[in-house]
Amino acid sequence: MSANFYISTEKSKMDVPLIHKYLSEESYWAKGRSEELVVKSMENALCFGVFAKDGEQIAFARIATDFVVFAWLMDVFVVEKHQGKGIGKMLLDYIFNYPELQNVNGMGLRTNDAHSLYATYGFESIPNPETWMFKKTN
């Protein structure tokens, strides 16, 4: 990890306005998500923030998990002015090596545009997709 940045899972450090703005305005997957829903999603997940030495948050991701059977990676982003500097890879390395996630049977995610990045971490298409089901509720 770069000496210029640190990663925290402490929810009180997370910059909720920054996270909400990015998710609701800049992401393709959470456009229009209210701040109330962003906060609720963070309360019910393991959150990871990347921070500059001065405390400015520059990246975020969260995991929904039971710490045993399954984990789901969501809302991964690096603010635009810090993209292309390896911050995202640093964050993913940290998450995938996080001690409490080491015994989880499997981890999933959805992406429209980062398949090759996640493939470098061992992600692949779901085996036996005919066994998976999904129910859209809203």
Helices and strands as residue ranges (DSSP letters): E 5-8, G 11-13, H 16-21, I 22-26, H 35-43, E 46-52, E 57-65, E 70-78, G 80-82, H 87-96, G 99-101, E 106-108, H 115-119, G 129-131
